[in-house]
């Protein structure tokens, strides 16, 4: 990995003096920032957003210790000193990521165990063969949208990697077309900072939950609602938000980075797709900095004292590339990275996520056998956000396919169950036709039916 001279490179907040873990400077070279922060010890204070100070853990060993120490480090952000004292800006972009929600991610002890069990049991029932089929079908649809026109060029982040997980998850969660379209708009808007996106998502999921009360189905939403933990509708909604937000954008990042790695001229021919996905998880952790903890007492870490209830953020990106363990990656094993977290709060869907990422990259290579990247991996641009490590764009070129004439392609498409049509609310009746035509999930389902 490329590490330029870091002397004076990281920009600092003029008020706190902390390194700023956001903005163009950080996005241009995250590794340089992590290398500098590691020189300060196993942790260092950073501003993760304007006016939001956290202690960032950059050491692999320290990260593992904190992730497993549930007695000293808890997840309930209602403890957050600065937030309780009014020192966090009300419009801070950190609040949607760090603010408390009644879900497994922000719970501890018995409350966490109850919600976590409902989530893991609901995901465990997902059939792997069905998941692979759905991923392949989604991939085939997305590739068909750009492979036969525009001179054999495409931008894989916007046209493939970012959209594929949204299609897969909408299906797994049992979304009808109209609700699925709005779920996708809401989730995409939250990460893009679109106003009212969280409200759009909440309304869509509330309608989905109401639908599943009337007509349960073989999907994750229904299983959450029917679980023996007896979740309330509000709890179901917040688990769905967590699963969607944690499973779509990070998965898109993994698909994009893995594709960029395996298509780069430096990639060793013959290595399987699994190796590219593993390397992406090790060196470019999709969830770069997250898993906020709050010490229940003052703790000493290296030469620093972290005060009780001050936020401690795990840098999965920095920990995975910690030089002390990087040289031992092969001995540690391909799954020793902590891109999916560790301890009781580790990602409950890491195996399905890995499977989807591998399948998505394999489909891309199979469908476009001569696909090439237009920009070397080292020159690609990363999004200037602390939360995820994702490419901004991934331009590629390939030989355009020749579309079949007379509907032959449609006849060969794998059949898909037709989701239930849901009557639209009155306020959307006038624009409903346009929404059905224009929504990503509606268009995908129409394609599977050969329409």
C-alpha positions in Angstrom: 0.0 0.0 0.0 1.1 3.5 -0.8 2.2 5.7 2.2 3.5 9.1 1.3 5.4 11.3 3.7 2.8 12.0 6.4 4.6 14.9 8.0 2.0 17.6 8.2 -0.4 15.7 5.9 -3.3 15.1 8.3 -5.5 18.2 8.6 -6.4 19.2 12.2 -9.3 20.8 13.8 -8.4 24.4 14.7 -10.3 24.1 18.0 -9.5 20.6 19.4 -6.2 20.2 17.5 -7.3 16.6 16.7 -6.7 15.0 13.3 -9.8 15.3 11.2 -11.1 11.9 10.0 -13.3 13.3 7.3 -13.1 15.5 4.2 -11.0 15.4 1.0 -7.7 15.2 2.8 -8.7 12.1 4.7 -10.4 10.6 1.6 -7.3 11.2 -0.5 -5.1 8.9 1.6 -6.7 7.2 4.7 -3.7 5.0 5.2 -1.4 8.0 5.7 -3.8 9.2 8.5 -3.9 5.8 10.1 -0.1 5.5 10.0 0.3 8.9 11.6 -2.3 8.0 14.3 -0.5 4.7 15.0 2.7 6.6 15.8 0.8 8.1 18.7 0.0 4.8 20.4 -2.7 2.2 20.3 -5.3 5.0 20.3 -5.5 8.7 19.6 -8.1 11.4 19.8 -9.7 12.4 16.4 -12.6 14.5 15.2 -14.8 12.0 13.4 -17.1 14.9 12.3 -17.0 18.7 12.9 -17.2 19.2 16.6 -17.3 15.5 17.4 -14.3 14.1 19.3 -13.8 10.4 19.8 -10.9 8.1 20.8 -9.9 6.1 17.8 -8.5 2.6 18.3 -5.8 1.8 15.7 -4.2 -1.3 17.2 -5.4 -4.7 16.2 -4.7 -6.2 19.7 -6.4 -3.3 21.5 -9.4 -3.5 19.1 -9.9 -7.2 19.8 -9.5 -6.6 23.6 -12.2 -3.9 23.6 -14.6 -5.8 21.3 -14.5 -8.7 23.8 -14.6 -6.8 27.0 -18.3 -6.2 27.5 -17.9 -5.4 31.2 -15.7 -2.4 30.7 -16.8 -1.2 27.2 -20.6 -1.0 26.5 -22.5 0.1 23.4 -25.4 2.2 24.8 -24.8 5.7 23.4 -27.2 7.3 25.9 -24.0 7.4 28.1 -22.3 9.8 25.7 -20.9 12.7 27.8 -20.6 15.3 25.0 -24.1 14.6 23.7 -25.7 14.8 27.1 -23.8 18.0 27.8 -25.0 19.6 24.6 -21.5 19.7 23.0 -22.5 17.8 19.8 -24.0 19.9 17.0 -27.7 19.1 16.5 -27.2 18.7 12.8 -24.0 16.6 13.1 -23.6 13.8 10.5 -22.3 11.7 13.3 -25.6 11.5 15.1 -27.4 9.2 12.7 -24.4 6.8 13.0 -23.7 7.1 16.7 -27.1 8.1 18.2 -29.0 5.6 20.2 -31.5 3.3 18.6 -33.4 0.4 20.2 -31.6 -2.3 18.3 -29.0 -5.0 19.0 -26.1 -2.7 17.9 -26.7 -0.2 20.7 -27.8 -2.6 23.4 -26.0 -4.5 26.1 -26.5 -7.5 28.4 -29.9 -9.2 28.4 -31.5 -6.6 26.0 -28.7 -7.2 23.5 -29.0 -11.0 23.8 -32.7 -10.9 23.2 -32.5 -8.8 20.1 -29.4 -10.5 18.8 -31.0 -13.9 19.0 -34.0 -12.7 17.0 -31.7 -11.4 14.3 -29.4 -14.4 14.1 -32.2 -16.9 14.0 -34.0 -14.9 11.3 -30.9 -14.8 9.1 -30.0 -18.4 9.8 -33.1 -19.5 7.9 -31.9 -17.9 4.7 -31.2 -20.6 2.2 -27.7 -20.2 0.7 -28.8 -21.6 -2.7 -31.6 -19.2 -2.8 -29.3 -16.3 -1.9 -26.9 -17.3 -4.7 -29.7 -17.5 -7.2 -31.1 -14.1 -6.1 -27.6 -12.6 -6.3 -27.0 -14.0 -9.8 -30.4 -12.8 -11.0 -29.8 -9.3 -9.6 -26.3 -9.2 -11.2 -27.6 -10.4 -14.6 -30.3 -7.7 -14.5 -27.9 -4.9 -13.6 -25.3 -5.9 -16.2 -28.0 -6.2 -18.9 -28.8 -2.5 -18.3 -25.4 -1.3 -19.4 -23.7 -4.1 -21.3 -25.2 -3.6 -24.8 -25.0 0.2 -25.2 -22.9 3.3 -24.5 -19.9 2.0 -26.4 -18.8 -0.7 -23.9 -18.2 1.5 -21.0 -19.8 1.6 -17.5 -19.3 2.9 -14.0 -19.5 -0.1 -11.8 -20.0 1.6 -8.4 -23.2 3.4 -9.4 -24.5 0.9 -11.9 -23.6 -2.4 -10.3 -22.0 -2.5 -6.8 -24.2 0.0 -5.1 -27.4 -1.4 -6.5 -26.9 -5.1 -6.2 -27.2 -5.4 -2.4 -30.3 -3.3 -2.5 -32.1 -5.7 -4.9 -31.0 -8.8 -2.9 -32.0 -7.4 0.4 -35.4 -6.1 -0.9 -36.1 -9.7 -1.9 -34.9 -11.3 1.3 -37.0 -8.9 3.4 -40.1 -9.7 1.4 -40.7 -6.2 0.0 -43.5 -5.8 -2.6 -42.4 -3.6 -5.6 -43.8 -0.3 -4.3 -42.4 -0.7 -0.8 -39.1 -2.0 -2.1 -38.7 1.1 -4.3 -39.1 3.4 -1.3 -36.9 1.2 1.0 -34.1 1.6 -1.6 -34.7 5.4 -1.9 -34.6 5.7 1.9 -31.4 3.6 2.5 -29.6 5.3 -0.4 -30.7 8.7 0.9 -29.4 8.1 4.5 -25.9 7.5 3.2 -26.1 10.3 0.7 -27.3 12.8 3.4 -30.6 13.4 1.6 -33.1 15.3 3.8 -36.0 13.2 5.2 -34.5 10.0 3.9 -34.8 8.4 7.3 -38.5 9.3 7.4 -39.0 7.8 3.9 -37.3 4.5 5.1 -39.3 4.4 8.4 -42.6 4.9 6.6 -41.8 2.2 4.0 -40.7 -0.3 6.7 -43.8 0.5 8.8 -46.0 -0.4 5.8 -43.9 -3.5 5.3 -44.5 -4.6 8.9 -48.2 -3.9 8.7 -48.4 -5.9 5.5 -46.6 -8.9 7.1 -49.1 -8.8 10.0 -51.8 -9.3 7.4 -50.0 -11.7 5.1 -46.8 -13.2 6.6 -44.3 -14.8 4.2 -41.1 -16.8 4.0 -38.9 -13.8 4.6 -36.6 -12.2 7.2 -39.2 -9.6 8.2 -41.8 -12.2 9.0 -39.4 -14.3 10.9 -38.3 -11.3 13.0 -42.0 -10.6 13.8 -42.8 -14.2 14.7 -39.7 -14.9 16.7 -40.1 -16.1 20.3 -38.4 -13.0 21.6 -41.7 -11.2 20.8 -40.3 -8.0 19.4 -42.6 -5.0 19.2 -43.2 -3.4 15.8 -40.8 -0.6 16.7 -38.1 -3.1 17.6 -38.7 -4.9 14.4 -38.4 -1.7 12.4 -35.1 -0.8 14.1 -33.6 -4.2 13.5 -34.5 -3.9 9.9 -32.9 -0.5 9.6 -29.7 -1.9 11.1 -29.7 -4.9 8.8 -30.4 -2.8 5.7 -27.8 0.0 6.6 -25.2 -2.5 7.8 -25.7 -4.9 4.9 -26.1 -2.8 1.8 -23.5 0.1 1.7 -20.6 -2.0 3.3 -21.5 -4.9 1.0 -21.5 -2.6 -2.0 -18.1 -1.3 -0.9 -16.7 -4.9 -0.7 -18.1 -5.8 -4.2 -16.6 -2.6 -5.7 -13.2 -2.9 -4.0 -12.9 -6.7 -4.8 -13.8 -6.1 -8.4 -11.2 -3.3 -8.7 -8.5 -5.5 -7.1 -9.1 -8.5 -9.3 -9.3 -6.4 -12.5 -6.1 -4.4 -11.8 -3.0 -5.4 -13.8 -1.1 -6.1 -10.6 -3.5 -8.9 -9.6 -1.8 -12.3 -9.8 -3.6 -14.4 -12.5 -5.2 -17.6 -11.2 -6.1 -16.5 -7.8 -9.7 -17.1 -7.0 -12.3 -14.4 -6.4 -12.4 -15.4 -2.8 -8.9 -14.1 -2.5 -9.8 -10.7 -3.8 -12.8 -10.4 -1.4 -10.6 -11.5 1.5 -7.9 -9.0 0.5 -10.5 -6.2 0.3 -11.8 -7.1 3.8 -8.2 -7.2 5.2 -6.8 -4.0 3.6 -9.9 -1.9 2.8 -12.4 -2.7 5.5 -15.8 -1.7 4.1 -16.9 -0.4 7.6 -13.8 1.6 8.3 -14.4 3.2 11.6 -17.4 2.3 13.8 -18.6 0.1 16.7 -18.6 2.9 19.2 -18.1 1.9 22.8 -18.4 3.8 26.1 -16.1 2.9 29.0 -18.0 2.2 32.3 -15.0 3.7 34.2 -11.8 5.6 33.4 -9.4 3.3 31.6 -5.8 3.4 30.7 -4.8 2.6 27.2 -1.1 2.9 26.3 -0.1 6.3 27.7 -3.6 7.7 27.5 -6.5 7.9 30.0 -9.9 7.5 28.4 -12.7 8.9 30.6 -15.8 7.0 31.5 -18.6 7.5 28.9 -16.4 9.2 26.3 -16.9 7.5 22.9 -14.3 5.0 21.8 -14.5 4.1 18.1 -12.9 1.0 16.6 -10.9 1.6 13.4 -11.3 -1.7 11.6 -9.4 -0.3 8.7 -6.4 0.7 10.8 -6.5 -2.4 13.0 -6.5 -4.7 10.0 -3.5 -3.0 8.5 -1.6 -2.7 11.8 2.0 -3.5 10.8 2.4 -5.7 13.8 0.0 -8.3 12.4 -0.1 -7.4 8.7 3.0 -9.6 8.0 1.3 -12.5 9.7 -2.0 -12.4 7.7 -1.4 -15.7 6.1 -0.6 -17.4 9.4 -3.6 -15.8 11.0 -5.9 -17.1 8.3 -8.1 -15.4 5.8 -10.9 -14.9 8.4 -8.7 -13.4 11.1 -9.5 -9.9 10.0 -12.0 -7.9 12.0 -13.8 -6.3 9.1 -17.0 -7.9 10.4 -16.2 -7.0 14.0 -15.6 -9.5 16.8 -17.0 -10.5 20.1 -20.8 -10.6 20.9 -21.5 -7.7 18.6 -19.8 -9.2 15.5 -21.8 -9.1 12.3 -24.4 -11.8 12.3 -24.5 -12.0 8.5 -20.7 -12.3 7.7 -21.0 -15.6 5.9 -24.0 -14.6 3.7 -22.3 -11.2 3.0 -19.0 -12.9 1.9 -21.1 -15.3 -0.3 -22.9 -12.4 -2.0 -19.7 -10.5 -2.6 -18.0 -13.5 -4.2 -21.0 -14.3 -6.3 -21.4 -10.7 -7.5 -17.7 -10.5 -8.6 -17.9 -13.9 -10.3 -21.0 -12.9 -12.2 -19.3 -9.7 -13.4 -16.3 -11.7 -14.7 -18.5 -14.3 -16.3 -20.9 -11.9 -18.0 -18.2 -9.5 -19.2 -15.2 -11.8 -19.7 -13.0 -9.1 -21.3 -13.9 -6.3 -18.8 -11.0 -4.0 -17.9 -10.6 -1.1 -15.5 -10.0 2.3 -17.0 -8.1 3.6 -13.9 -5.3 1.8 -12.0 -6.2 0.7 -8.5 -3.7 3.0 -6.9 -5.3 6.0 -8.7 -8.9 5.3 -7.7 -10.7 7.8 -5.5 -12.1 6.9 -2.1 -15.2 8.5 -0.5 -14.2 11.1 2.1 -16.2 9.6 4.9 -14.9 8.0 8.1 -17.6 5.4 8.3 -17.0 3.3 5.2 -14.1 2.6 2.8 -15.8 2.7 -0.5 -14.7 3.7 -4.0 -16.3 6.8 -5.5 -16.2 5.5 -9.0 -15.0 2.3 -10.8 -14.9 3.0 -14.6 -14.6 -0.1 -16.8 -14.6 -1.0 -20.5 -15.6 -4.2 -22.3 -17.0 -5.5 -25.5 -20.7 -4.7 -25.7 -23.0 -7.6 -25.9 -25.5 -8.0 -28.8 -29.0 -8.0 -27.4 -31.2 -10.9 -28.6 -34.1 -10.1 -30.9 -37.6 -11.3 -30.3 -37.6 -11.7 -26.6 -35.3 -14.7 -26.5 -33.4 -13.3 -23.6 -36.5 -12.8 -21.6 -37.6 -16.4 -22.2 -34.4 -17.7 -20.7 -34.5 -15.5 -17.6 -34.9 -17.5 -14.3 -38.4 -17.2 -13.0 -39.0 -15.3 -9.8 -41.9 -15.3 -7.4 -44.2 -12.4 -8.0 -44.5 -10.3 -4.8 -47.8 -9.2 -3.6 -49.1 -5.9 -5.0 -49.9 -3.4 -2.3 -52.5 -0.6 -2.7 -50.6 2.7 -2.7 -51.6 5.4 -0.2 -53.9 8.1 -1.6 -51.3 10.8 -1.7 -49.2 8.7 -4.0 -52.0 7.6 -6.4 -51.2 10.3 -8.9 -47.5 9.6 -9.2 -47.9 5.8 -8.6 -47.6 4.9 -12.3 -44.3 6.8 -12.7 -42.9 5.3 -9.5 -43.7 1.8 -10.6 -42.0 2.5 -13.9 -39.0 4.2 -12.5 -38.3 2.4 -9.2 -35.2 0.1 -9.2 -37.0 -2.8 -7.5 -40.1 -2.5 -9.7 -38.0 -2.5 -12.9 -36.0 -5.5 -11.7 -39.2 -7.5 -10.9 -40.7 -6.5 -14.3 -37.5 -7.7 -16.0 -37.7 -11.1 -14.2 -41.2 -11.5 -15.6 -40.0 -10.7 -19.1 -42.0 -7.5 -19.3 
